[in-house]
Amino acid sequence: MTYVYLALAIAAEVAGTTLLKATEEFSKLVPTTFLVIFYLISFWLMTLALRELPLGVVYAVWSGLGIVLVACSGAIIYKEMPDLASIIGMALIISGVVVMHLFSTSIKN
């Protein structure tokens, strides 16, 4: 269940971050309200994931995968296409998450 909490925390964070642009500098009430709700849900779900996983691992996965997914949502929703350097950087982030899960002794499977 721990990884379900973490995956949902990442999804909520991505939804909230994707809404940042729609808030128009927090001048639009509806997207701003949903942004706050999504962030609160994300942090709450992260605390549930922290029951089983170390803080550093949870935050690395949450932020790393969040970066990649926000870039994907920005490309789809806002037509903000990443360049080659950005894609390579995101591939390195994903590689880091994979290395952590394959080789870290601090992660309980």
C-alpha positions as CSV (number, residue, x, y, z in Angstrom):
1,M,0.0,0.0,0.0
2,T,3.0,2.3,0.6
3,Y,3.7,2.7,-3.1
4,V,0.1,3.3,-3.8
5,Y,0.2,6.2,-1.4
6,L,3.4,7.5,-3.0
7,A,1.9,7.2,-6.5
8,L,-1.2,9.1,-5.5
9,A,0.9,11.7,-3.7
10,I,2.8,12.2,-7.0
11,A,-0.4,12.4,-9.0
12,A,-1.8,15.0,-6.7
13,E,1.4,17.0,-6.7
14,V,1.5,16.9,-10.5
15,A,-2.2,18.0,-10.7
16,G,-1.5,20.9,-8.3
17,T,1.6,22.0,-10.1
18,T,0.0,21.8,-13.5
19,L,-2.7,24.2,-12.2
20,L,-0.1,26.8,-11.2
21,K,-0.2,28.5,-14.6
22,A,-4.0,28.4,-14.7
23,T,-4.2,30.3,-11.4
24,E,-2.8,33.4,-13.2
25,E,-0.6,34.4,-10.3
26,F,-3.3,33.2,-7.8
27,S,-5.9,35.7,-9.2
28,K,-8.3,32.9,-10.3
29,L,-10.2,31.4,-7.3
30,V,-11.2,28.0,-8.7
31,P,-7.8,26.8,-10.0
32,T,-6.1,28.3,-6.9
33,T,-8.5,26.4,-4.6
34,F,-7.9,23.1,-6.4
35,L,-4.1,23.7,-6.4
36,V,-4.2,24.1,-2.6
37,I,-6.4,21.0,-2.2
38,F,-4.1,18.9,-4.5
39,Y,-1.0,20.0,-2.5
40,L,-2.6,19.2,0.8
41,I,-3.7,15.8,-0.4
42,S,-0.2,15.2,-1.8
43,F,1.6,16.0,1.4
44,W,-0.9,13.9,3.5
45,L,-0.3,10.9,1.2
46,M,3.4,11.4,1.5
47,T,3.1,11.2,5.2
48,L,1.4,7.8,4.8
49,A,4.2,6.6,2.5
50,L,6.7,7.7,5.2
51,R,5.4,5.0,7.5
52,E,7.4,2.4,5.5
53,L,9.9,4.3,3.4
54,P,12.8,6.7,4.4
55,L,12.2,10.4,4.0
56,G,15.0,10.8,1.4
57,V,13.7,8.0,-0.8
58,V,10.1,9.3,-0.7
59,Y,11.1,12.8,-1.5
60,A,13.5,11.8,-4.2
61,V,10.9,9.7,-6.0
62,W,8.1,12.3,-5.4
63,S,10.1,15.2,-6.7
64,G,11.9,13.3,-9.5
65,L,8.9,11.7,-11.0
66,G,6.9,14.9,-10.4
67,I,9.4,16.8,-12.5
68,V,9.0,14.4,-15.4
69,L,5.2,14.2,-15.2
70,V,4.8,18.0,-14.9
71,A,7.0,18.4,-18.0
72,C,4.8,15.9,-19.8
73,S,1.6,17.7,-18.7
74,G,3.1,21.0,-19.7
75,A,3.8,19.6,-23.1
76,I,0.3,18.2,-23.5
77,I,-1.8,21.0,-21.9
78,Y,0.3,24.1,-22.5
79,K,2.2,23.0,-25.6
80,E,5.5,23.6,-23.8
81,M,7.7,21.1,-25.6
82,P,11.0,20.2,-23.8
83,D,14.2,20.4,-25.8
84,L,16.8,17.6,-26.1
85,A,18.7,18.7,-23.0
86,S,15.6,18.7,-20.9
87,I,14.7,15.2,-22.2
88,I,18.1,13.9,-21.4
89,G,18.0,15.5,-17.9
90,M,14.6,13.9,-17.2
91,A,15.9,10.5,-18.5
92,L,18.7,10.9,-15.9
93,I,16.2,11.6,-13.2
94,I,14.2,8.5,-14.1
95,S,17.5,6.5,-14.1
96,G,18.3,7.7,-10.6
97,V,14.9,6.6,-9.3
98,V,15.4,3.2,-10.9
99,V,19.0,2.8,-9.5
100,M,17.6,3.7,-6.0
101,H,15.0,1.0,-6.2
102,L,17.3,-1.6,-7.6
103,F,20.3,-1.1,-5.4
104,S,19.4,0.9,-2.3
105,T,19.4,-1.2,0.9
106,S,17.3,1.5,2.7
107,I,14.2,0.6,0.6
108,K,12.2,-2.3,2.0
109,N,10.6,-4.4,-0.7
